[in-house]
């Protein structure tokens, strides 16, 4: 079987790790497999195909924001890729994130449709059934055609024109009568998609996203605790999220730390902090972006609780990785967050409710081997990426 995987990134960040994982899985099965990507480092590994063009991508970005038409440009990159598809003649194409100003997604989808190529579109966000946005963020306009978009400035933003309904119509035209197309997502996302203007009545398949369980597992905590200067008796609350930035919600983690600054027995550790460190309370350890996955596993394992107060997600890889490293979760009751884990290894509070966050943090027990084992086994049973990739392979 010849397979082509398309994603904005290869290997990097959550979507890149999933795309590369599927690439490795299919390659090990003996099939001819290619991973096509538009941003990030250029890898020399056989089968990885960089189609991006930095200059063209910047033009795509600016024109998109000016006209309100993301995903409609990157002419040369698209032409280059479609020629490669002519050469490869794949049996199946797996689409992950095709937004990101690196390809004309409508030309790509029309090519796949007109050439009757089996296409598996895995929805790692909600973009495939939105006119323009990556996430609905409480908006239900996706149900009737994305008129009067309330999130005009959100990625992929528009400076002037509300064109979400125009883009929705463009997507509808390409999706209609595309008989070889299946959309894959977690059940939460499918529940929304099934009611949408774009995907109502389309072929939908449920599958949880997943991680490499063999790479994410509980680590020894003492060395990192000592390195950060955290007293032995302190409870540790960890957050790994970009700050500043509204959607990931790290500002609420910071607020919770401020509320508990007088409690000298709780330490907050924030990885991904890019703000002014002078605003941090005394119980807060801000750490900049960490890309090394081994180092991230140390931080996941360090916490007695992993706090991820995002306001809009499907199932974020960071939470799955934290569970696999044996750490329970604290998340908001919003979007796909409540679907990540059951009450044995997660705490769910109302969105933006810092007081509820504080109550959980104060009451959560210190992590012991039993808690680690419960979280780890939950991750193994539900989020093993080998099972996930088998499901995607069987759809081909």
N, C-alpha and C positions, 0 to 999 in steps of 0.2 A: 504494500500500500504506500502510495506517495502522499505525504501530508505536508501542508504549509500552515504555519502558525503565525499570526500577525498580532503584534502588540506595540505600543508606543515605546516600551523598553525591553531590553533583554537582560536577565539576571538581576537587575537593580530594582529596589523597592518591592512592594508587595506584588504588583501585577507582573513585574519582570521575573520575580522568583517563581510565580505560578506558570508563566509562559515557558520559562526555561525548564522547569520541572517536567512539563508535558513533553517538551522537545526531547529531553533525556530519556523519558519513559518510552516514547515511541521509537526513538533511535535504538535503544537497547532491545526492542522487540524485533529489530532487523529491518524495519521499513526505511525508505528514503524520506528523510524529514528535514524541513527547513524552518528556521525561525527568522522571520522578517521583522525588523524594528526600525524606528525612525528617530530616536533620540538616545543620548547616553554614550558611553564609551564604545569604540569600535573593536570588536573582538575578532581574532584571527581563527577562531575555532571553526572547523568544517561544519557547514550547515547553517551557520549564523550569517544573515544577510542584512547589512545596513543599507537602507534605501534613503536615509534622510539627507537633507541638504540644509545646513545651518542658515545660510543666507536666504534661501527660499522659504524656510520655516518662519523667519522673522517677517518676511513680506506677507506670508499667509496670515500670521498673527495680526499684523497692523490692518491689512485689508479687511479681515474678518471683523475686527472690532469697529472699523469705520462703517462697513456696510451691514454688519450684523449677520454675516453669513459664514460661520465657522464650518470647516470640513469641506469647503467647496473649491479649494485652491491647491497649492503644491503640485503644479502641472508636471514639472520635470520628474519629480520623485514618483508620481503616479504612473506616468508613461513608462518610466524605467521598470517599475514593479510589474505592470501589466505585461510587459515584454518578457519578464522572467517567468510569469505564470504561463505564457504561451509556450515557453521552452520546457518548463517542468511538467505541465499538464497534470496537475495534482488530482488525486481521487477525492480528497477532502481538504477543506480549508477551515481552520479554527480561528475565529476572530475573538480577540479579547478587547483591549481599548484601542479603537481606531480613531478616536479623537486625540487632539494634541498638536494640531497644525503641522502634520507631516505627510498627509495623504488626502486626496479627494475621495472621501468615503463613499460618495454617491456613484462615482465612476467605478470604484472597486466593486460595490455591491451589484451594480448593473452588469458588470463583466461576469461576476459569479453566477448571477441569475440567467443571463443570456447564454452562457456556456454550460448550464445545467450541472454546476459543480456542487457536490454535497457541502453544505456550509453549516458549521456549528458556531453560533454566536453566543459566547459566554458573557453574561452580564455581570461584570465585577462592580459596576455601579448601575445607575438607573438611566444612563444616557440613551440606550437604544430605544426606549419608549417615551422619551422626552423630546419636545421639539428642539430644544437647545441646551438645557441644563444637564449637569451631571447627576444631580439629586433633586428630588421634589421639594425637600425642605418645608414640608407642611402644605405645599400648594397642591390643589387637585385639578388644575387646568389641563393636565395631561389626559384627563378623561374625555375632554371634548374638543381637543385640537390645539391646545396651548395658545389660546387667545389671551391678550392682556397679561403678559408675563410679569409677575411681581419681583422677579430676581434678575432684572436686566443686566446688572453689573456683575453678577456672579459668573464664575468661569463656566463656559467660555463667553466672556462678557461682550456686550455691545455698547459702544459709546453713545449712539444716537437713536438707532432704529429698533423697534420691537418687531423682530422677524421670526419669533418662535413658531408662530402658526404657519408661516411659509415653509420653514424647515420641516415641520411636522408633515405637511403635505408632500414634500419631496421624499421624506422617508416612507410615507404611506405608499407612494407610487412604486417605489423600488421593492418594498416588502410584499405588495399585492402580487399574487400569482407566482411568487418565488417558492415553488413546491419543494425544493431541496433544502430549505432553510429551517433550522430548529434553534430556538432560544433556550439557553440553560442558565439557571440562577438558583439561589436559595429560595425556599418556599415563601418567605416574606416578600421578596422582590417579585416573584411570580404572582402573588396575590394582587399586587398593584398593577403589574403588567397585564393581567387578564381583564382588567377593567379599563385599560387605556384605549385611547383613540387609535393607537398604532398597532397594538398586539392583541387586541380582543379577537379571539377565534383562531389565533396563530398556534403553531406547534410549540408547546412549552414543556420543558423537562426540568424536574427539580433535582438539584445536587448541591450539597453543602460545599463551600470552598474549603481548601485544605492546605496543610503545611507539611514540610519534611520532618516527620516526627523523630527521625534519627539524628537530626541536627539540633533540635530544640528539646532539651531535657534538663532536669534539675541539676544545678551546680552548687559547689561549696560556697557558702555565703561569707565566711569569716574574713577572708582576705580583702574583699571589696569593702565590707563594713569598716575594717581597720583603715584602709586607704582613704576612705571618705571621712574618717574621724567620728563615726557614729557610735555612741556609747552602747555597751552590751545590752543594757536593759531597755533600750528604746525600741518601740514599734516603728517599722519602716513602711511608708506608703510611697509607691513608685508610680510615676506617670511617664509614658514615652509618647510625646505628641509635639507637633510643631507649635511654637509660640513666638511672636504673636500670630494670630489667625483665628477667625471667629468659628469656623465649622468644627474644628477639632476640640474646641471647648476647654483648652488648657487654662484659660482665665478662671474657670470655676475651681480648678485644682488649686490655683494660687490663692483664690479667695478663701477656700477651706483652710489652707495653711495659715492664713492671717487670723482666721477665727480661733485657731488652736495654738497661736504663738506662745501663749502663757503656759501651755502644757509642755513641760520640758522632757516628757517621756515619749514624744512622737516626733519623728523626723520625716520630712517630705523630700523626695529625690525626683527631680524633673529632668529627663533626658530629652533634648530637642529644644531647649530654651535659647531663644535668640533675641531676647529683649534686654532691657536695662537691668543689670543685676542689682542695682541699688534699690530697686523697688521690692526686692524679695525680703520676706521676714526672716528672723534669725533661725527659724527651724527648717529652712528651705535650702536645699542644695541644687543650684541650677547648673546643668551640664549641657554643653552645646551638642550639635548633631553627632550621632555615633553611627557609622556605617558598618563597622566590623561586627559580623553576626555573632562571633564568639563573645565579644564584649557585651553585646546586647543580651545574650543569654545570662551573663553574670548579673545584669541589672534586673532582668525578669525574675531571676531566682532570688535576688536580694530582698524583694518586698514581702511583707506579711500580707499585703493587699496590692493589687494592680488596679489603678484608677484610670479609666479612659472615658472622660466625660464628653464624648463627641456628640454633636447635634444632628448628624446625618451620615449614616454608613449602611452598607449591606452587612457583611461580617468582616470586620477588620482583622488583618493578619496579626497585628500586634497582640490582640486579645487571645487569639489561638496559640500564639507562641508563648504568651505568659502562662496560659493553662498547661501547656506541654512542659513548661519549666516548673510546674507545681505550685503556681500562685493563683489564688482566687481573685475574682473580678468585682469591681464596682463600676456600674455603667448606668446611663440614663435610660428611662423607659421611652425610647423614641427610635424610629426607623427600625433597622434590623437588630439593634442592640439586645433586646430581651430574648432573641432567638439563639444567642450564642451558647448559653449554658443554663442548666437548671439550678434550683436553689441549693444544691449540694456544693456548688463551687462558684456562685455569683450572688451579688447583691444588686438590686435594681431600685433606683430612686427616681423621682419625677424630674424631668428636664429642668436644668438651671437652679434646682433647689439645693443651695449650698448648705442650708441647715440640716437637711436629710443626709447629705454627704458627711457632714461633721458627726452626726449621730452614729452612722455606720462605722466611720473611722475610729471613733472612741470605743465602740463596742466590739469591733472585730477582734477575734482572738489572735494571739501570737501563733505564727505558723509552726506546726509540728509535722512529724513524719506522716501522720494519718492524713492531714490536710493535703500535704504534697502528693501523697499516693492517690487520693480521691481526684484531685485536679488532673494529674497525669493520666490516670486511667480513663477519665472522661475524654480527654483530648485524643488518646489512642483509639478509643472506640468510635469516635465521630469524625475526626479531622485528619486521618492518615491520608496523605496525598496519593498514595499508590491506589487506594480504593477509588478516589476521585478520578484519577487518570483512566482507570479501567472503565468507569462509566462513560467518560468522554470518548474513549476508543470504541466502545460498543455502539455508540450513536452513529459512527461513520458508515 
